[in-house]
């Protein structure tokens, strides 16, 4: 089943890219946590790099599926 997500509404397991990032590869959302000022922070795992795990604010994420890349 394909689910189209509007901007800024993501769930664990969604595939995303990071805006303004040098690495344009896809990431999978592993979890969320609350950052400063209760900002929602996503913990991301790169799909094609076994060691890359990053944290980014949800506002910097774009859905990977909407682009039709997958």
N, C-alpha and C positions, 0 to 999 in steps of 0.2 A: 504494500500500500504506500503510495506517495503522499506525503503531507507537505503542503506549501506553507511556510512560516512567514508571517509578516516580520518586518524589521523589529529588532529588540524583543523578540519573544522566542527564546530558545529553550531546549530541553536537553537533558543528558542523552548522549548518543548522537546528537545532530552533527552533521558535517558543516564546517564553517571555514571561512578565510578571515584574516585579520586586515582591517583597513590600514593603510599607510605602513605596511610591513615590507621589508626587503624579501622575505620568504613568502611567496604567494601560494605555497602548497596548502593542501587541505589539512584541517585539524579536526579531531573528534573531541566533543565536550565530554570530559570525564566527570566533572562535578561543578558545583557552584559554592561560593562562600561570600560572606558579607565583608566588604572592605570599609575604608573610611567613609563616614557619612552614610552608612548603610547602602553603599553602592554595590551592586551585584557583580562579583568577579567570577569569571569562568576559568576553570583549570582545563587546559587544552593539551592534547597529545598529538604530535605530528604523525600523519599516516605513513609517510615514507622515511621516517627517521626514528629509529628505536629509542634514542636517548633524549629527544627533544620534548620537554614538557614545560609549558609556559603558563602564566596567568595574565589575563587581559580583561579589562572592563567589558561588560556585555555591550556597551555602546559602540565598541570598536569592532564588533563582529558583523560579518555578512554571511548569509546563507550560501553554501556551496552549491546546493541543488537547484536553486532558482536560476542560476546562470546556464543551466543545461550542460554542465561540464561532466556530469556523472550519469 
